[in-house]
Amino acid sequence: MRSVRTRLGELDCVVVEALAEGANPELAVVLCHGFGAPATDLVPLANELVELKPELGAKVRFVFPAAPLSLSAMGMPFARAWFHLPQEVLMGQERDWEKFAVSTPEGLVQARRGLMSLLSALSTATKLPYGRIVLGGFSQGGMVSTDVALRLEEAPAGLCILSGTLICQDEWKQRAEKRKSLPVLQSHGRYDDILAFRQAEQLQKLFTDAGLSLEFVPFNGPHTIAPETLERMAEFLHTRLTSR
């Protein structure tokens, strides 16, 4: 698998693929890292997913964008964020999840703009419509990916929410009802002490009530990406690749 650093739209990215030289991908997968992670945090997933489903290797381009905000001022020189989070959430002390679910985090609009600019540039570069691009991310990356997936003029090929949570509840509900064709894979640890499992269930309910096809993968673990999640994700991407 080749790995190159480039810029797509407003965001720096790492692109990983094993396509023949000069070939265009049949599917692109954009995965956004979580709050406080380095820009390269999810890059190893490309190799892991291809190992699980080798057919992905010759046809899929994986794109890992760096979130626009640096957290160096917080003493984390390599950490990035899509938008700032309340301190109580970062410390796992948030208790008013109902309030958090209906809120629109400060900075989400700017994060949304950056990710949309990346998708536009990626679509132009690969000649792929949004309907051949899977969008997803871990934790905060899952939040911004969900927000963008519900707003694009054309629904993406799929959405992968890895230990994400519910925000913008009222607006997401309205937009989800217009995205019934969007396939969703959602996973969450039952013992997540950062983003409560019950809120993941609320997000699942919002999507299923709206009529979307959603596969929910709970696991007995904390705020992480479990092996069983990767196995289901490889299958999910393979289905998106072969679906027309």
Helices and strands as residue ranges (DSSP letters): E 2-8, E 11-17, E 27-32, H 45-52, G 54-56, E 60-65, E 69-70, G 72-74, E 80-81, H 87-90, H 97-102, H 108-126, G 130-132, E 133-138, H 140-149, E 158-162, H 169-176, E 184-189, H 197-209, E 214-219, H 227-242
